[in-house]
């Protein structure tokens, strides 16, 4: 089968490919399924100019008319739901069920953005002084850029894109070069939904393309999700160019299991958190702090689930976990498991060397349990981004909270307990942006912000909901007076 050659989508049409191409690999089979262009700074500039031209007219379209396109987009996404979800699985590797769950979250963000006519409302104060009124209105920022990661090619762009266009901005989307097909399909749906040419543009590429976006003077806002190292680079470089920036970074998400938790239920939830999407999500649980008497039964329950989890091609029935994204990712994850073993951890379930019959070129890593992970070792601090759960035994919930708060990341922490007192203490004191109580993946709904803290987030306003509206608009304050004697002249 000849791989599909992708093109950039600019000003409502497919731009000719005049740059080098990169292979897009199905991680379950190792097959090349597409080839995507590595766009140069000149190609980025041409797309930005078209986006800027379109935005000047798009901002004048009333908000209530702009969202009609989003209503149509939602219907189109639901029409093509299974097709898009299959594309996610083919290029990203997750199971079909996980892909459908991801896409549902994307649809929910479109739904929330349809409320822009209300969320854009400003403020008005009458008679701040005699005969003088003051008002604040929200206006679009201009051209905005979205730099998306590989792990959620359908959902994460939709944390930003619907809000940006509903607020009157135009958008340049740079999908991950590892998974460009999903965004290409969604871009076609934006076009079919009737968005004017140039309002939504897709530019493929890698590092050079990203830097061209960060440096471009016409792009006024940048949204990014990826590793902390790259998030720090994006934030610093874009901010140095005078842009507003929101950057979601990495994570080392802990779960805390108290002795009064339902161990069987907790283990099932924790396994879905740690091994779902092959551990390649920013809300995957990668550390487990078992307190007191919970340690041994929880460790045994987790080992049983990890050892029995069915790994394979995500479109096959009965598969519970797919591959990691690349051969390089697999090698890195297996190397980190080895380092944990050298540090003294017990590898009670070992996912290294995982092979799936008929898929010899697949990049599979099996679910892995690292028991007695040294708390001060490198692996206790490192984001593995794979299906690996490190486990430690602690004496008290206070000790668990202290360990959470001493970590560099602050994306998510979850507590499993039947104690309301412990739950309140945990949510009050844990220094993370997303807290779960008897929940393994504390993913906010679309009308709440995705609130990472510390090195898990760089910026001020987060993705989704009202934070998204504030990020994609700028406030204008107007002070006005209309003296009666002026009115009499007319």
WOTA-V251428 format. One record per pair of residues at least 12 apart in sequence whose C-alpha atoms are under 7 Angstrom apart, sorted by the first residue. I is the first residue (numbers start at 0). J is the second residue. Records with the same first field share a line. If there is no record, write none. Layout:
I=J + J
//
This chain:
2=31 + 32 + 33 + 34
3=32 + 33 + 34
4=33 + 34 + 35
5=33 + 34 + 35 + 36
6=35 + 36
7=201 + 202 + 203
8=200 + 201 + 202
9=46 + 197 + 200 + 201
10=49 + 196 + 197 + 200
11=190 + 196 + 197
16=36
18=36 + 37 + 38
19=36 + 37
20=34 + 35 + 36 + 37
21=34 + 35 + 36 + 37
22=34 + 35
23=177 + 178
24=90
25=89 + 90
26=90 + 91 + 92 + 322 + 323 + 324 + 325 + 361 + 362
27=92 + 312 + 322 + 358 + 361 + 362
28=358 + 360 + 361
29=360 + 361
35=176 + 203
36=203 + 204
37=203 + 204 + 205
38=202 + 203 + 204 + 208
39=207 + 208
40=208 + 211
43=202 + 211 + 212
49=197
50=142 + 169 + 170 + 197 + 198
51=142
53=169 + 196 + 197 + 198
54=141 + 168 + 169 + 198
57=167
58=139 + 167 + 168
62=115 + 116 + 165
63=116
65=165
66=113 + 165
68=192 + 193 + 194
69=109 + 113
70=113
71=192
72=188 + 189 + 192
73=106 + 109
75=188
83=181
84=98 + 99 + 102
86=180 + 181
87=152 + 181
88=313 + 314
90=178
91=149 + 150 + 178 + 324
92=313 + 321 + 322 + 323 + 324
93=276 + 313 + 320 + 321 + 322
94=313 + 314 + 318 + 319 + 320 + 321
95=313 + 314
97=276
101=151 + 153 + 154
102=153 + 154
104=154
105=153 + 154 + 157
107=445
108=157 + 158 + 161 + 445
109=161
111=445 + 446 + 464
112=161 + 162 + 165
115=165 + 166
119=137
121=135 + 136 + 137
122=134 + 135 + 136
123=135
130=480
131=479 + 480
132=478 + 479 + 480
133=477 + 478 + 479
134=476 + 477 + 478
135=474 + 475 + 476 + 477
136=474 + 475 + 476
137=472 + 473 + 474 + 475
138=472 + 473 + 474
139=166 + 167 + 168 + 471 + 472 + 473
140=168 + 219 + 471 + 472 + 473
141=168 + 169 + 219
142=168 + 169 + 170 + 217 + 218 + 219
143=168 + 169 + 170 + 171 + 218 + 219 + 220 + 221
144=170 + 171 + 172 + 218 + 220 + 221 + 222
145=171 + 172 + 173 + 221 + 222 + 223
146=172 + 173 + 174 + 222 + 223 + 224
147=173 + 174 + 175 + 223 + 224
148=174 + 175 + 224 + 225
149=175 + 177 + 178
150=279 + 280
152=178 + 181 + 182
153=181 + 182
158=462 + 463
159=462 + 463 + 467
162=467 + 468
163=471
166=468 + 471 + 472
169=198 + 199
170=198 + 199 + 200
171=199 + 200 + 201 + 202
172=200 + 201 + 202
173=201 + 202 + 203 + 204
174=203
176=203 + 204 + 205
213=236 + 237
214=237 + 240
219=242 + 243
220=242 + 243 + 244
221=243 + 244 + 245
222=244 + 245 + 246
223=245 + 246 + 247
224=246 + 247 + 248
225=247 + 248 + 249
226=248 + 249
227=248 + 249 + 454 + 455
230=246 + 247 + 248
234=246 + 457
244=458
245=457 + 458 + 459 + 460 + 461
246=456 + 457 + 458
247=455 + 456 + 457
248=454 + 455 + 456
249=281 + 382 + 455
250=281 + 382 + 408 + 409 + 410 + 455
251=285 + 380 + 382 + 408
252=282 + 283 + 284 + 285 + 286 + 410 + 411 + 412
253=284 + 285 + 286 + 287 + 412 + 413
254=284 + 286 + 287 + 288 + 412 + 413 + 414
255=287 + 288 + 289 + 399 + 413 + 414 + 415
256=288 + 289 + 290 + 293 + 414 + 415 + 416
257=289 + 290 + 293 + 415 + 416
258=290 + 291 + 292 + 293
259=416 + 417
260=415 + 416 + 417
262=297
263=300
265=415
266=297 + 300 + 301
268=439
269=439
270=301
272=284 + 439 + 440
273=285 + 386 + 387 + 388
274=366 + 386
275=320
276=320 + 321
277=320 + 321 + 322 + 323 + 385 + 386
278=384 + 385 + 386
279=384 + 385
282=411 + 440
283=440
285=387 + 388 + 389
286=388 + 389 + 390
287=389 + 390 + 391
288=390 + 391 + 392 + 393 + 399
289=391 + 392 + 393
290=392 + 393 + 394 + 395 + 396
291=393 + 394 + 395
294=392
302=347 + 348 + 368
305=348 + 366 + 367
306=348
310=365
311=355
322=361 + 362 + 363 + 364
323=362 + 363 + 364 + 385
324=362
325=362
326=362
329=362 + 364
332=383 + 385
333=351
335=378
339=378
342=373 + 376
343=372 + 373
344=369 + 370 + 371 + 372 + 373
345=369 + 370 + 371
346=368 + 369 + 370
347=368 + 369 + 370
348=367 + 368
349=367 + 368
350=364 + 365 + 366 + 367
351=364 + 365
352=364
353=365
365=386
366=386 + 387
367=386 + 387 + 388
368=387 + 388 + 389
369=388 + 389 + 390
370=389 + 390 + 391
371=390 + 391
372=389 + 390 + 391
400=429
403=429
404=429 + 430
407=453 + 454
408=452 + 453 + 454 + 455
409=430 + 431 + 432 + 451 + 452 + 453 + 454 + 455
410=431 + 432 + 433 + 451 + 452 + 455
411=431 + 432 + 433 + 434 + 441
412=431 + 433 + 434 + 435
413=434 + 435 + 436 + 437 + 438 + 439
414=435 + 436 + 437
415=436 + 437
416=437
422=436
431=451 + 452
432=450 + 451 + 452
433=450 + 451
445=463 + 464
446=463 + 464
447=463 + 464
448=461 + 462 + 463 + 464 + 466
449=461 + 462 + 463
//
